[in-house]
């Protein structure tokens, strides 16, 4: 399909700070995609939701560009 910009996701995720523990999460690239290490489950859940939104936006951008390229040929 296409490669996600993991650097963008990593930058967005690792810039967050846990409101309760004042710690940054760690973004971990894996063979299957990526994982997020966080200090607590509520913070992890919040980060997963944020990463899903980033992936949704990036996928939409990719599909829009692909459709433009197809119909502009």
C-alpha atoms as a printed R data frame, in Angstrom:
   type eleno elety resid chain resno      x      y       z
1  ATOM     1    CA   UNK     A     1  0.000  0.000   0.000
2  ATOM     2    CA   UNK     A     2  2.107  2.941   1.240
3  ATOM     3    CA   UNK     A     3  4.623  3.751   3.930
4  ATOM     4    CA   UNK     A     4  3.452  5.797   6.859
5  ATOM     5    CA   UNK     A     5  5.612  8.699   7.952
6  ATOM     6    CA   UNK     A     6  6.675  7.159  11.259
7  ATOM     7    CA   UNK     A     7  8.887 10.169  12.019
8  ATOM     8    CA   UNK     A     8  5.811 12.404  12.060
9  ATOM     9    CA   UNK     A     9  3.927 10.000  14.344
10 ATOM    10    CA   UNK     A    10  6.961  9.626  16.632
11 ATOM    11    CA   UNK     A    11  7.419 13.385  16.898
12 ATOM    12    CA   UNK     A    12  3.735 13.964  17.717
13 ATOM    13    CA   UNK     A    13  3.523 11.134  20.264
14 ATOM    14    CA   UNK     A    14  6.821 11.808  22.049
15 ATOM    15    CA   UNK     A    15  5.983 15.514  22.400
16 ATOM    16    CA   UNK     A    16  3.072 14.639  24.707
17 ATOM    17    CA   UNK     A    17  3.438 14.731  28.505
18 ATOM    18    CA   UNK     A    18  1.397 12.701  30.989
19 ATOM    19    CA   UNK     A    19 -0.740 15.084  33.032
20 ATOM    20    CA   UNK     A    20 -0.512 12.851  36.091
21 ATOM    21    CA   UNK     A    21  3.163 11.762  36.048
22 ATOM    22    CA   UNK     A    22  4.774 14.520  33.948
23 ATOM    23    CA   UNK     A    23  6.589 11.925  31.788
24 ATOM    24    CA   UNK     A    24  7.017 11.609  28.025
25 ATOM    25    CA   UNK     A    25  6.041  8.397  26.218
26 ATOM    26    CA   UNK     A    26  8.387  6.357  24.055
27 ATOM    27    CA   UNK     A    27  7.548  5.545  20.434
28 ATOM    28    CA   UNK     A    28  8.885  2.137  19.336
29 ATOM    29    CA   UNK     A    29  9.007  1.110  15.652
30 ATOM    30    CA   UNK     A    30  8.434 -2.628  15.156
31 ATOM    31    CA   UNK     A    31  8.317 -5.019  12.195
32 ATOM    32    CA   UNK     A    32  4.508 -4.862  12.335
33 ATOM    33    CA   UNK     A    33  4.232 -1.093  12.699
34 ATOM    34    CA   UNK     A    34  4.852  0.628  16.021
35 ATOM    35    CA   UNK     A    35  4.159  0.560  19.734
36 ATOM    36    CA   UNK     A    36  3.859  3.175  22.423
37 ATOM    37    CA   UNK     A    37  5.352  2.846  25.894
38 ATOM    38    CA   UNK     A    38  3.663  5.080  28.456
39 ATOM    39    CA   UNK     A    39  3.818  5.495  32.214
40 ATOM    40    CA   UNK     A    40  0.163  4.564  32.794
41 ATOM    41    CA   UNK     A    41 -2.787  3.004  30.994
42 ATOM    42    CA   UNK     A    42 -4.946  6.161  30.741
43 ATOM    43    CA   UNK     A    43 -2.067  8.037  29.070
44 ATOM    44    CA   UNK     A    44 -1.386  5.072  26.764
45 ATOM    45    CA   UNK     A    45 -5.054  4.975  25.731
46 ATOM    46    CA   UNK     A    46 -4.964  8.703  24.960
47 ATOM    47    CA   UNK     A    47 -1.807  8.279  22.851
48 ATOM    48    CA   UNK     A    48 -3.235  5.342  20.895
49 ATOM    49    CA   UNK     A    49 -6.283  7.452  20.012
50 ATOM    50    CA   UNK     A    50 -4.013 10.318  18.916
51 ATOM    51    CA   UNK     A    51 -1.872  7.999  16.779
52 ATOM    52    CA   UNK     A    52 -4.999  6.547  15.143
53 ATOM    53    CA   UNK     A    53 -6.104 10.066  14.226
54 ATOM    54    CA   UNK     A    54 -2.672 10.882  12.751
55 ATOM    55    CA   UNK     A    55 -2.773  7.678  10.677
56 ATOM    56    CA   UNK     A    56 -6.286  8.521   9.483
57 ATOM    57    CA   UNK     A    57 -5.197 11.997   8.364
58 ATOM    58    CA   UNK     A    58 -2.051 10.703   6.623
59 ATOM    59    CA   UNK     A    59 -4.017  7.950   4.868
60 ATOM    60    CA   UNK     A    60 -6.612 10.454   3.662
61 ATOM    61    CA   UNK     A    61 -3.859 12.719   2.306
62 ATOM    62    CA   UNK     A    62 -2.273  9.775   0.487
63 ATOM    63    CA   UNK     A    63 -5.574  8.648  -1.037
64 ATOM    64    CA   UNK     A    64 -6.474 12.185  -2.119
65 ATOM    65    CA   UNK     A    65 -3.102 12.563  -3.848
66 ATOM    66    CA   UNK     A    66 -3.430  9.150  -5.476
67 ATOM    67    CA   UNK     A    67 -6.905  9.967  -6.808
68 ATOM    68    CA   UNK     A    68 -5.705 13.334  -8.162
69 ATOM    69    CA   UNK     A    69 -2.791 11.604  -9.889
70 ATOM    70    CA   UNK     A    70 -5.100  8.986 -11.446
71 ATOM    71    CA   UNK     A    71 -7.595 11.500 -12.828
72 ATOM    72    CA   UNK     A    72 -5.006 14.047 -13.963
73 ATOM    73    CA   UNK     A    73 -3.196 11.645 -16.271
